[in-house]
Amino acid sequence: MTENKSKEQPVLSNEISDETGQYDVRFLLWRKFCNENGVPVETLPGELKGEIKQKWESLKEERLRKPEK
């Protein structure tokens, strides 16, 4: 069975860069999301379930997608 590579999302690194550290936009967005939705910040995004997971995925897609050239 052949996988369709065009439908796969690019893999993002979870490393904190030396340039941005704790202020990396992904971490700031996660902290804000957790605060607004009563999710403990120690929770991993992969641990979310149901509606709250869909809400996180939508927010992430909206805020972190790269602009098209």
N, C-alpha and C positions, 0 to 999 in steps of 0.2 A: 504494500500500500504506500503510495507516494504522498507526502505532505505538501500542501500548498504554502510555500514560503511567503508569498505576497500577502497572505492574511495574518501572518504572525506579527505581533507587536515587537518593536526593538527592545532588547534587554537593557534595562537601566541599572547602573551600578548603585549600590547602597553605601558606597564609601563616602566619607565626609572629606571634602577637598581641603587642602591647606589654605586655599584662598578664602573660602566661605565658612568653613567649620560649622558651628552650630547654627549659623544664620543661612544655611543653604535653603533655598526656596521650598524644597520638598519637606524639610523638617518644620519650617515655619507654618506651612499649610497644614501639616498633620497636627501640630500643636493647636492651631486655631480651630480646626475641625473637632478635635477632642474636646476643647473647652466649650464650644457651642453646642455639642451634642451629648455631653455628659459621659464621654468615653474616657477611661483612664489613659493617660498619655503613654503608659507603659505597654498598652495593648499594641499588638502588631496588626497592620492592616489586613493581613491574611487571616486573622482570627475573627474578623467581623462577619456577621451573618445577616441574611435577609435584607430588610429595607435599609438599615444603616449602612450595609456594605454597598448597596446600589447608590446610596447618597454619596458615599466616599468616592466611588468609581466615577460618578458624574462630575463631582467637584474636581477631582484629579484631572479628568479629561479636559474639562473646561479651562482650568488654570495652568496646567503643565504642558499642554500640547504645544509643539513648536509651530511657529507661524509658517505658512506655506510661502514658498518663494515664487 
